[in-house]
């Protein structure tokens, strides 16, 4: 287990983070787990990243996950409306998966959403085959509310599970 006390924070995305994003884009395991196309060109990724950095939507927020002063992923609040938001997370450093970083990051983002945006209800969705994500959401207090739809996850068609907190 990684010592994550005071070493994880969420922060705004930066243009210079593109260097790290390019590394993630070459990790096939990360790409397949997060629905990223493999072998994307640097120009395409840069254009996408500029949109992420400059996002000014009131309905969507993406923040960087920093661990020991290094960007290791990103976290989202999407479909923000009427004190509700959908939570999402992607840890780009796949070697850090399963070390509790997602748990600590989720707590940080929920705190941010509650205090800064007045969000009272958080929803999330994960794949039935992603047991780590399920355990993390349930440990935080999310409750399963439905199982609707399927989607490919790590090369296998998987049932989607919807969760709610609040």
N, C-alpha and C positions, 0 to 999 in steps of 0.2 A: 504494500500500500504506500502510495506517495504521501509525504507530509505536505498537505495542502493548506495548512493554516496560514492565513495572510499572504499566500502566494498566488491566489487566483483572483482576478478582477475582470470586470467587463469595462470596455472602453470604446470610444468612437473608432471606426475604421479609418485607416490612413492610406493615401495613395501608395506610399512606400511598402505597405503590406503586400503588394503584388508579388514581391520576391518570394514570400512564403506561400502565397496562393499558387504560384507556379510549381512549387515543390509538391504541394498537395495534389495538383492535377496530374502528377506523374505516379501517384500511388493508386494503382488499380483497385486495391481493396477499399480505400476511402471513396474513390469515384463510384464503384458499384454500390456501396452502402448508402450513398447520398444522392444517387440519381444523376451524377455528373457524367457527361460524355467523356470517354477516354480519348486521348490524342487530340485534344482541342489545341488550336493554334494559340501562341502567345498573344497575338493581336486580339483574337476573340475573347480570351480571358481578361485581357487588359480593359477592353471595352465594357465587359460585364462588371469588372471590379470598379471602374469609374462610376457606373450607375449605382452600385452598392454604396460607395463612399458618399456620393452626392445625393442619395435618396432624401427626398423632402416630403414624403407622404405622411399624412396624419394617421393612415391606417396600417402602416408597416414600419417597424424599427429593426435594424440589424446592428448589433454591437459585436466587437471583437472580444474573444476570450484570451486573456493574457495569463500565462503561467510562468512564474519566475522571470517576469519582464520580457517574455517572448510570446508572440501571437501563435496560438495553437488551434484556433477554431473560431466559430462565430455562433451567435445565439439570436433568435428572432422572436418578435411579437408581431403577429400578422392578424389581419381582419379585425383591427382594433375598432370597436364601436360599442356604445352603450355599456361601458365598464366591463367589457369582455374582450379577450384576446386569445389567439391561438399561439401556443408556445412551440418553438422548434430549436434544435441544437445540432451542430455538426462540429465534431472535433477532428480537425485536419491531420493531426499527428496520430495516426492509427496505432502507433506503439504505446500511446497513453490510454487507449480504450480499456475500460475495466478497472481503473485505478481510483474511482470516486470523484474525478474531476467534473463529470457531468452533473453529479448530485450537487456539489458546491456551487457550480455555475448556475444551475437551475434555481437554487435558493436566492442567489444574487439577482437574477433577472426577475424573479417573482417579486422580490423586495422593491426593485426599481419600478416595475410596472404598477405595483400597489401605491408606492409613495409618490412617484413622479407623474403617473398617468391616471391614477384613481381606478385602476382595474381591480375588480372584485372577483371575477370568474375567469379562470384560465382553462383552456382546453388544449389537448395534445392528441397526437395520433402516432401509433407505432405499428410495426409489423409483428404478427404473432410469433415469428421466428427470431425476433430481436428480444430475447429474454432479459438482457442487461438493461435495455431501455424500459421495459415493463417494470422490472424490480425497482429501478430508480424512481420512476413516476409514482409507484405505489408507496415507496418509502417516504416520499415527500407528502403524500396524502391524496394524490390523484386517485379517483375511483373510476373503474371501467363503466362506461355508460352504453356502449354499443359495439357491435362487430359488423361493420358495413364496408363492403368493397374488398378488392384484392389489388395487389401491386407486386411487381417483382422486387425482391430484396435479396442481394447477394446471389443473383442468378436463379432464384427460386420464386415461383408465384406464391404469395403469402397473404393470409387474411389480415386486413387492417383492423386495429383495435382503437376505439376512441375513448378518451379519458376526459375527466373534468375535475377541477379543484375550485372550491368556493361555492 
